[in-house]
């Protein structure tokens, strides 16, 4: 097996092509083909999911306390998520990767701290608190993030369809 100086050969014999940086035009074409998903769309989808869960709890139980608990559980995900999205979107120093990582970690910590504070306050804030309704709404709202790749694929497919 020959080893070319510009290729890496792994233990299993597979070779890796050398890294080639993209030109400005190639990068723009790649961004057009794969547009980023706005974090605000994810936050909005979480809010809608929370409203749906609250409506389902009300329909099943007929209890406004359970529906209110579900709404508060959704708010415990949506409000910190919106604050996180706003904080990340306002970052201006995109040239410094270290500052970007620090900003991401800072806003993630703020999001977690606010969620914990909202959960700690739930017993005093929500009348007739139903922990199962609150927790189910939180889990459903958090799992909406898993739908983001599906939206990204839909956006990509819509762009491809529009370019025909």
Protein Blocks (a to p, Z undefined) as FASTA:
>chain_A
ZZdfkbccdfkopacdddddddfklmmmmmmmmccddfklmmmmmmmmmmmmmmmmmmmn
opaklmmmmmmmmmmmmmmmmmmmmmmmmpmblmbmklmmmmmmmmmmmmmmmmmmmmmm
mmmmmghiafklmmmmmmmmmmmmmmmmmmmmmmmmmmmmmmZZ
